[in-house]
Amino acid sequence: MQSLKFLLRTACALIVPGLLFALGLNAAAQQSLTWDQVKTKFEASNPALKADADNVDEMRAEEITAYLRPNPQFGLTVDGTQIAPHDGVWQPFSGTFEVPSISYLHERDHKRELRLQSAQEGTAITESQHEDLKRNLEFTLRSAFVQTLEAKNVLQLAQADLDYYDKIIAISQDRFKAGDLAQIDLDRIELLRVQYEAELQTAIVNLRTTKIQLLQLLNDQTPVAQFDVTGPFDFSETLQPLDSFHQIALANRPDLQAALQTIEQSVTNHKLAVANGSTDPTFGAWYTQNASTNNPNATQTLGFSVNIPLRIFDRNQGEKQRTQIDIDRSRQAGEAVRAQVFSDVDTAYAEVESNIELLKPYKAQYNDQALRVRDTVTYAWQHGGASLMDFLNAQSDYRQVQLAYVQLIGAYLTAAAQLNMAVGQEVIQ
């Protein structure tokens, strides 16, 4: 039994440090990306963002279509062709004459200008929606970035705990050899190492998983072992007043900008509907070369016409009414988005504020207390002044406090990213 446990401890002592050493070599050979570098890389390579940017370009192309003039119409009339011989002579084309003509639809009441204005406002809406997509995707990116930093800190904590516990095992073995520790107590101490090993392996897997998620968002095929990120993993105790975040959000939220631009486009579309209800004349002209019955010498003539539709029944009444209703709908939708902006900011602000209040006592008191209790109880246990259960509990409490502190910082940074998303810009780094 003793030899089996010795072999297991020896194998773990060789494998785990070797794995961490290999990870350390890879980390030394790789370049750690900061948040700004990750964001720049994301904006340049994320396929969903690039596809949506093409949608903006498509809308700009529609502006060209909206401002095009109507094409002129060309016609050719051929008449006077004989269908029977005259005096026994067949001359079918001798009396044929051609009438080329051209006509053009003249659009009144600034229809082209209004179509262009509506198309340009549609492009502006699409650009704002693109920025809104970017805002949401960057929150997902920032969350993945924070999770990676958190996983790195949890891994460092797990490795530090294992290293510390290995020292405890070494001291316990010396005490056992000196007859100062019972075999059952040594067995319990050595068996507890399995938990530390499991936590370390879980931390390694979690770190790889978060890196894979981050690489997916970056559309990057870099091997996980050669990819790393770096950045501050801490919190700030200061927070601006809530009203300042409200004002920033009202000025920067792209979805709110899109809602306001939609109202403007609705007004323009109503003006266009009114203009489309007006009459557009078609001007035409033609040329002929034939004998005039009134003037035998006039073989060439010009003609001119104006075609004016009589809009007695169809005056575009339906579109006028629909676009008028659409203005009110757009305004109501804008108010809904505005209310959502305030709700998002208030919720994210409360989350950040709560995390700060939870983190303050950890930084000021709990971390130091947990370390002091662990070291004091460990010293007392080594000198027979504390029980094994007291020692194990103190060690467990220390790990829980340290892990909770790391997780709270990760929660704070995620909440800060959510607040940044709620206001539409990075107000908390």
SULJO-V875091 format. One line per field, one symbol per residue. psi: psi as a letter, one per 20 degrees, with the letter a starting at -180 (. if undefined). burial: + if it has 16 or more other C-alpha atoms within 10 Angstrom, else -. A space follows every 10 residues. Layout:
# SULJO-V875091
psi = ???
burial = ???
This chain:
# SULJO-V875091
psi = ghhghggghg ghhggghggh gghhgghhir ppprghhggg hghiiphhgh hhhhhghghh hhhgghjqqq pqppqppprj pqjqqokjpo mhjhjpqqnq qqqppoprkk gghhgggggh hhghghghhg hggggghhgg ghghgghggg hghhghgghg gggghhhggg hhhhhghiji pqghhgghgh hihhghgghg hghgghgggh hghghghilp jpqhijpqqq rpmaqpiqpq qhhhhghggh iiohhhghgh hhgghggghg hhhghiirpo qopqqrpqnr pphhohinip qqqqqpooqo mggokkgghg gghghhgggh gghghggghh ghggggghgh gggghghhhg hghhggghgg gggghghggh hhjjiqrhhg ghgggggggg ggghgghhgg hghghhhhhg hhijroip.
burial = --------+- ---------- -----++--- -+--+--++- +++--+--+- -++--+--++ -++--++--- ---------- ---------- --------+- +-+++-+-+- ++-+++++++ ++++++++++ ++++++++++ ++++++++++ +++++-+++- ++--++-++- -++-+----- +----+--++ --+--++-++ ++++-+++++ +++++-++++ ---++-++++ ----+----- ----++-+++ --++++++++ ++++++++++ ++++++++++ ++++-+++-+ ---------- ---------- ----+---++ --++-++--+ +-++--++-- ++-+++-++- +++-++--+- -+---++--+ +-+++-++-- ++-----+-+ ++-++-+++- ++-+++++++ ++++++++++ ++++-----
